[in-house]
Amino acid sequence: EAPIYPVAIKYDNRFGDAFWNSSKHDLFQYLILMMTSWAIVVDVYYLPPMTIKENENSVDFARRVKAVIAKQGGFVDLEWDGGLKRALPKEDFKQKEQRKFYEMLKTE
């Protein structure tokens, strides 16, 4: 089994935002914004290689790698399907997050 070499990439948007919000700008507008920005500053973190553990399935391995990348980049490690930028979260996702918040607030 080949090792995975995770990389965390974090954009610093002080000089220009490299994120393309395609619902806000079309490709031409985005390219103009990128070409006229002062700079695109990126922090790149090369993380140690990771391999799948014995008795670990591919989904759990992917989640473990994602968690390492999120921690290094200072990101929130969420379970999401990529659609949160265009649609409301799924009801089960909201309920899971609400339950975690409730457990955090519970004083018993």
C-alpha positions as a printed Julia matrix, in Angstrom:
108×3 Matrix{Float64}:
   0.0    0.0     0.0
   1.41   3.32   -1.08
   1.78   6.11    1.5
  -0.2    9.32    1.2
   1.74  12.57    1.5
  -0.77  15.11    2.88
  -0.33  18.81    2.2
  -2.16  21.63    3.99
  -2.51  24.79    1.89
  -3.71  27.94    3.61
  -4.3   31.17    1.7
  -3.6   34.52    3.32
  -6.12  36.96    1.83
  -4.56  40.22    3.06
  -3.42  41.12   -0.47
  -5.99  39.25   -2.52
  -8.47  36.44   -2.04
  -7.54  33.4    -4.1
 -10.87  31.66   -3.44
 -13.16  31.63   -6.45
 -16.76  32.06   -5.4
 -18.36  31.03   -8.67
 -21.79  32.14   -7.5
 -20.43  35.68   -7.05
 -17.96  36.04   -9.97
 -17.74  34.36  -13.33
 -14.4   32.97  -14.49
 -13.38  36.12  -16.37
 -14.08  38.36  -13.37
 -12.15  35.98  -11.12
  -9.15  35.99  -13.47
  -9.15  39.8   -13.55
  -9.27  39.89   -9.75
  -6.36  37.44   -9.53
  -4.24  39.26  -12.1
  -4.79  42.65  -10.44
  -4.3   41.51   -6.83
  -1.17  42.69   -5.07
  -0.01  39.2    -4.22
  -1.29  35.73   -3.51
   0.32  34.57   -0.29
   0.12  30.88    0.52
   1.39  28.87    3.47
   2.14  25.3     2.41
   2.69  22.6     5.03
   4.13  19.28    3.87
   3.02  16.7     6.41
   4.59  13.33    7.21
   3.5   10.41    5.04
   0.51   8.43    6.24
  -0.52   4.87    5.49
  -3.73   3.06    6.08
  -3.76   1.12    9.35
  -4.62  -2.52    9.6
  -8.39  -2.96    9.97
  -8.99   0.67    8.86
 -11.28   1.17    5.9
 -10.66   3.79    3.22
 -13.31   6.19    4.55
 -11.83   6.19    8.06
  -8.35   6.63    6.6
  -9.51   9.6     4.52
 -11.13  11.16    7.61
  -7.92  10.66    9.61
  -5.82  12.33    6.88
  -8.36  15.17    6.61
  -8.2   15.71   10.39
  -4.38  15.98   10.28
  -4.57  18.51    7.43
  -7.26  20.53    9.24
  -5.26  20.62   12.47
  -2.08  21.78   10.74
  -3.87  24.46    8.73
  -5.94  25.7    11.67
  -9.17  24.71    9.93
 -12.38  23.38   11.42
 -12.59  19.65   10.75
 -16.16  19.17    9.53
 -17.93  16.25    7.9
 -19.35  17.8     4.75
 -19.93  16.88    1.16
 -18.67  20.02   -0.57
 -22.14  21.44   -1.1
 -22.28  23.75    1.93
 -21.17  26.76   -0.1
 -24.26  26.53   -2.31
 -26.96  24.87   -0.22
 -28.21  24.65    3.33
 -26.71  21.87    5.45
 -28.49  18.55    5.53
 -30.86  18.09    8.46
 -28.87  15.21    9.97
 -25.7   17.31    9.89
 -27.47  20.16   11.69
 -28.85  17.8    14.32
 -25.43  16.24   14.92
 -23.83  19.68   15.39
 -26.68  20.81   17.65
 -26.23  17.67   19.77
 -22.48  18.36   20.12
 -23.21  21.95   21.13
 -25.81  20.8    23.66
 -23.36  18.3    25.17
 -20.76  21.06   25.46
 -23.24  23.33   27.32
 -24.71  20.64   29.55
 -23.65  21.18   33.19
 -24.83  17.95   34.79
